[in-house]
Amino acid sequence: MKQLTLCLIHQDSKVLLGLKKRGFGQGRWNGFGGKLNEEETIEQAAKRELKEESGIHAHEIEKRGIIKFKFQSDVENLEVHIFHVTKFEGEPIESEEMKPQWFEKEKIPYEEMWADDKHWIPLFLEGKKFKGTFIFDGEKENNIIKSELIEVKEI
């Protein structure tokens, strides 16, 4: 199972998302994250990916969720560790991979995101912790065919 990271910055009534400009998920709004480098912890990877993709330097992060993803057409499962960035510095800047933008919570563009986001982001915004599994139809990529999402006390 491949481990990945995903960071979201949520301040007051706003959430920072990035429009993916290339690669897997291109054209969709998402949090910031990606693969772990060799010898890197999940937390180190989350902070590095946030910095590379948005210019934001995270000082403190809190793990809020773990979601496993399976695409029927792919043999490798993904395990995504989701973090809330609690303290940071810098202003978001566009990178080669992502175009950051702040959204009001009520105006999160779920229709332009992965189909699972509308299920777990509300829990995230409420400060809750969660675990889940989403299985996508490999042919359509953004069609969930089976899912489970539960709130948990600890991650």
LORO-714028 format. One record per residue (C-alpha): x, y, z; chain; residue number from 0. Coordinates in nm, 3 decimals. Layout:
REM LORO-714028
<rec u="X" v="Y" w="Z" chain="A" n="NUM"/>
...
//
This chain:
REM LORO-714028
<rec u="0.000" v="0.000" w="0.000" chain="A" n="0"/>
<rec u="0.142" v="0.336" w="-0.106" chain="A" n="1"/>
<rec u="0.133" v="0.604" w="0.165" chain="A" n="2"/>
<rec u="0.055" v="0.964" w="0.069" chain="A" n="3"/>
<rec u="-0.009" v="1.290" w="0.252" chain="A" n="4"/>
<rec u="-0.273" v="1.559" w="0.220" chain="A" n="5"/>
<rec u="-0.274" v="1.895" w="0.402" chain="A" n="6"/>
<rec u="-0.559" v="2.143" w="0.437" chain="A" n="7"/>
<rec u="-0.538" v="2.488" w="0.589" chain="A" n="8"/>
<rec u="-0.864" v="2.591" w="0.753" chain="A" n="9"/>
<rec u="-0.880" v="2.935" w="0.911" chain="A" n="10"/>
<rec u="-1.199" v="3.086" w="1.046" chain="A" n="11"/>
<rec u="-1.450" v="3.049" w="0.761" chain="A" n="12"/>
<rec u="-1.196" v="2.980" w="0.484" chain="A" n="13"/>
<rec u="-1.017" v="2.676" w="0.342" chain="A" n="14"/>
<rec u="-0.708" v="2.682" w="0.120" chain="A" n="15"/>
<rec u="-0.729" v="2.445" w="-0.177" chain="A" n="16"/>
<rec u="-0.514" v="2.407" w="-0.484" chain="A" n="17"/>
<rec u="-0.614" v="2.347" w="-0.846" chain="A" n="18"/>
<rec u="-0.403" v="2.053" w="-0.969" chain="A" n="19"/>
<rec u="-0.227" v="2.164" w="-1.287" chain="A" n="20"/>
<rec u="-0.065" v="1.836" w="-1.393" chain="A" n="21"/>
<rec u="-0.050" v="1.465" w="-1.322" chain="A" n="22"/>
<rec u="-0.298" v="1.252" w="-1.128" chain="A" n="23"/>
<rec u="-0.608" v="1.456" w="-1.043" chain="A" n="24"/>
<rec u="-0.531" v="1.731" w="-1.295" chain="A" n="25"/>
<rec u="-0.809" v="1.989" w="-1.318" chain="A" n="26"/>
<rec u="-0.948" v="1.913" w="-0.970" chain="A" n="27"/>
<rec u="-0.935" v="2.121" w="-0.652" chain="A" n="28"/>
<rec u="-0.761" v="1.939" w="-0.368" chain="A" n="29"/>
<rec u="-0.550" v="1.980" w="-0.058" chain="A" n="30"/>
<rec u="-0.171" v="1.982" w="-0.085" chain="A" n="31"/>
<rec u="0.035" v="1.666" w="-0.054" chain="A" n="32"/>
<rec u="0.190" v="1.369" w="-0.221" chain="A" n="33"/>
<rec u="0.439" v="1.087" w="-0.190" chain="A" n="34"/>
<rec u="0.695" v="1.025" w="0.081" chain="A" n="35"/>
<rec u="1.062" v="1.043" w="-0.004" chain="A" n="36"/>
<rec u="1.300" v="0.774" w="0.120" chain="A" n="37"/>
<rec u="1.390" v="0.818" w="0.490" chain="A" n="38"/>
<rec u="1.106" v="1.070" w="0.537" chain="A" n="39"/>
<rec u="0.828" v="1.047" w="0.798" chain="A" n="40"/>
<rec u="0.467" v="1.104" w="0.700" chain="A" n="41"/>
<rec u="0.468" v="1.437" w="0.888" chain="A" n="42"/>
<rec u="0.792" v="1.551" w="0.719" chain="A" n="43"/>
<rec u="0.649" v="1.462" w="0.377" chain="A" n="44"/>
<rec u="0.326" v="1.651" w="0.450" chain="A" n="45"/>
<rec u="0.516" v="1.969" w="0.542" chain="A" n="46"/>
<rec u="0.755" v="1.937" w="0.246" chain="A" n="47"/>
<rec u="0.475" v="1.882" w="-0.008" chain="A" n="48"/>
<rec u="0.277" v="2.179" w="0.130" chain="A" n="49"/>
<rec u="0.585" v="2.402" w="0.093" chain="A" n="50"/>
<rec u="0.665" v="2.277" w="-0.260" chain="A" n="51"/>
<rec u="0.308" v="2.308" w="-0.387" chain="A" n="52"/>
<rec u="0.191" v="2.630" w="-0.217" chain="A" n="53"/>
<rec u="0.489" v="2.815" w="-0.069" chain="A" n="54"/>
<rec u="0.338" v="2.776" w="0.281" chain="A" n="55"/>
<rec u="0.571" v="2.667" w="0.561" chain="A" n="56"/>
<rec u="0.384" v="2.456" w="0.819" chain="A" n="57"/>
<rec u="0.508" v="2.484" w="1.177" chain="A" n="58"/>
<rec u="0.246" v="2.257" w="1.332" chain="A" n="59"/>
<rec u="0.018" v="1.996" w="1.181" chain="A" n="60"/>
<rec u="-0.244" v="1.768" w="1.333" chain="A" n="61"/>
<rec u="-0.345" v="1.436" w="1.179" chain="A" n="62"/>
<rec u="-0.723" v="1.434" w="1.131" chain="A" n="63"/>
<rec u="-0.779" v="1.131" w="0.910" chain="A" n="64"/>
<rec u="-0.660" v="0.826" w="0.722" chain="A" n="65"/>
<rec u="-0.842" v="0.723" w="0.407" chain="A" n="66"/>
<rec u="-0.766" v="0.419" w="0.193" chain="A" n="67"/>
<rec u="-0.838" v="0.446" w="-0.178" chain="A" n="68"/>
<rec u="-0.872" v="0.173" w="-0.435" chain="A" n="69"/>
<rec u="-0.923" v="0.225" w="-0.806" chain="A" n="70"/>
<rec u="-1.060" v="-0.091" w="-0.967" chain="A" n="71"/>
<rec u="-0.826" v="-0.055" w="-1.263" chain="A" n="72"/>
<rec u="-0.516" v="-0.019" w="-1.042" chain="A" n="73"/>
<rec u="-0.350" v="-0.295" w="-0.841" chain="A" n="74"/>
<rec u="-0.195" v="-0.058" w="-0.587" chain="A" n="75"/>
<rec u="-0.403" v="0.076" w="-0.300" chain="A" n="76"/>
<rec u="-0.339" v="0.424" w="-0.160" chain="A" n="77"/>
<rec u="-0.339" v="0.522" w="0.207" chain="A" n="78"/>
<rec u="-0.372" v="0.898" w="0.248" chain="A" n="79"/>
<rec u="-0.285" v="1.066" w="0.581" chain="A" n="80"/>
<rec u="-0.484" v="1.388" w="0.613" chain="A" n="81"/>
<rec u="-0.349" v="1.678" w="0.816" chain="A" n="82"/>
<rec u="-0.485" v="2.008" w="0.944" chain="A" n="83"/>
<rec u="-0.219" v="2.279" w="0.932" chain="A" n="84"/>
<rec u="-0.257" v="2.455" w="1.268" chain="A" n="85"/>
<rec u="0.037" v="2.698" w="1.252" chain="A" n="86"/>
<rec u="0.209" v="2.823" w="0.939" chain="A" n="87"/>
<rec u="0.382" v="3.117" w="0.777" chain="A" n="88"/>
<rec u="0.384" v="3.258" w="0.429" chain="A" n="89"/>
<rec u="0.129" v="3.345" w="0.165" chain="A" n="90"/>
<rec u="0.011" v="3.092" w="-0.091" chain="A" n="91"/>
<rec u="0.190" v="3.113" w="-0.424" chain="A" n="92"/>
<rec u="0.131" v="2.922" w="-0.746" chain="A" n="93"/>
<rec u="0.372" v="2.638" w="-0.820" chain="A" n="94"/>
<rec u="0.429" v="2.423" w="-1.128" chain="A" n="95"/>
<rec u="0.184" v="2.170" w="-0.983" chain="A" n="96"/>
<rec u="-0.083" v="2.368" w="-0.795" chain="A" n="97"/>
<rec u="-0.270" v="2.698" w="-0.812" chain="A" n="98"/>
<rec u="-0.380" v="2.785" w="-0.453" chain="A" n="99"/>
<rec u="-0.702" v="2.969" w="-0.374" chain="A" n="100"/>
<rec u="-0.897" v="3.044" w="-0.056" chain="A" n="101"/>
<rec u="-1.262" v="2.936" w="-0.045" chain="A" n="102"/>
<rec u="-1.537" v="3.019" w="0.200" chain="A" n="103"/>
<rec u="-1.651" v="2.696" w="0.369" chain="A" n="104"/>
<rec u="-1.996" v="2.730" w="0.212" chain="A" n="105"/>
<rec u="-1.843" v="2.771" w="-0.136" chain="A" n="106"/>
<rec u="-1.606" v="2.475" w="-0.148" chain="A" n="107"/>
<rec u="-1.622" v="2.356" w="-0.513" chain="A" n="108"/>
<rec u="-1.711" v="1.992" w="-0.440" chain="A" n="109"/>
<rec u="-1.834" v="1.941" w="-0.798" chain="A" n="110"/>
<rec u="-1.476" v="2.012" w="-0.917" chain="A" n="111"/>
<rec u="-1.310" v="1.782" w="-0.661" chain="A" n="112"/>
<rec u="-1.273" v="1.409" w="-0.599" chain="A" n="113"/>
<rec u="-1.613" v="1.254" w="-0.518" chain="A" n="114"/>
<rec u="-1.500" v="1.144" w="-0.170" chain="A" n="115"/>
<rec u="-1.416" v="1.499" w="-0.055" chain="A" n="116"/>
<rec u="-1.779" v="1.597" w="0.011" chain="A" n="117"/>
<rec u="-1.800" v="1.307" w="0.259" chain="A" n="118"/>
<rec u="-1.494" v="1.370" w="0.477" chain="A" n="119"/>
<rec u="-1.421" v="1.744" w="0.444" chain="A" n="120"/>
<rec u="-1.726" v="1.840" w="0.658" chain="A" n="121"/>
<rec u="-1.590" v="1.615" w="0.938" chain="A" n="122"/>
<rec u="-1.248" v="1.775" w="0.894" chain="A" n="123"/>
<rec u="-1.394" v="2.127" w="0.916" chain="A" n="124"/>
<rec u="-1.574" v="2.031" w="1.239" chain="A" n="125"/>
<rec u="-1.238" v="1.931" w="1.391" chain="A" n="126"/>
<rec u="-1.327" v="1.561" w="1.398" chain="A" n="127"/>
<rec u="-1.098" v="1.266" w="1.334" chain="A" n="128"/>
<rec u="-1.196" v="0.993" w="1.088" chain="A" n="129"/>
<rec u="-1.096" v="0.680" w="0.900" chain="A" n="130"/>
<rec u="-1.241" v="0.557" w="0.576" chain="A" n="131"/>
<rec u="-1.220" v="0.355" w="0.259" chain="A" n="132"/>
<rec u="-1.335" v="0.461" w="-0.087" chain="A" n="133"/>
<rec u="-1.340" v="0.232" w="-0.388" chain="A" n="134"/>
<rec u="-1.362" v="0.404" w="-0.725" chain="A" n="135"/>
<rec u="-1.473" v="0.267" w="-1.061" chain="A" n="136"/>
<rec u="-1.146" v="0.253" w="-1.253" chain="A" n="137"/>
<rec u="-1.304" v="0.348" w="-1.583" chain="A" n="138"/>
<rec u="-1.461" v="0.672" w="-1.461" chain="A" n="139"/>
<rec u="-1.205" v="0.747" w="-1.188" chain="A" n="140"/>
<rec u="-1.436" v="0.983" w="-0.995" chain="A" n="141"/>
<rec u="-1.729" v="0.745" w="-0.942" chain="A" n="142"/>
<rec u="-1.743" v="0.588" w="-0.594" chain="A" n="143"/>
<rec u="-1.878" v="0.234" w="-0.604" chain="A" n="144"/>
<rec u="-1.827" v="0.150" w="-0.235" chain="A" n="145"/>
<rec u="-1.734" v="0.350" w="0.073" chain="A" n="146"/>
<rec u="-1.705" v="0.347" w="0.448" chain="A" n="147"/>
<rec u="-1.630" v="0.649" w="0.667" chain="A" n="148"/>
<rec u="-1.632" v="0.654" w="1.046" chain="A" n="149"/>
<rec u="-1.554" v="0.913" w="1.307" chain="A" n="150"/>
<rec u="-1.286" v="0.801" w="1.554" chain="A" n="151"/>
<rec u="-1.145" v="0.936" w="1.881" chain="A" n="152"/>
<rec u="-0.777" v="0.879" w="1.793" chain="A" n="153"/>
<rec u="-0.576" v="0.831" w="1.474" chain="A" n="154"/>
//
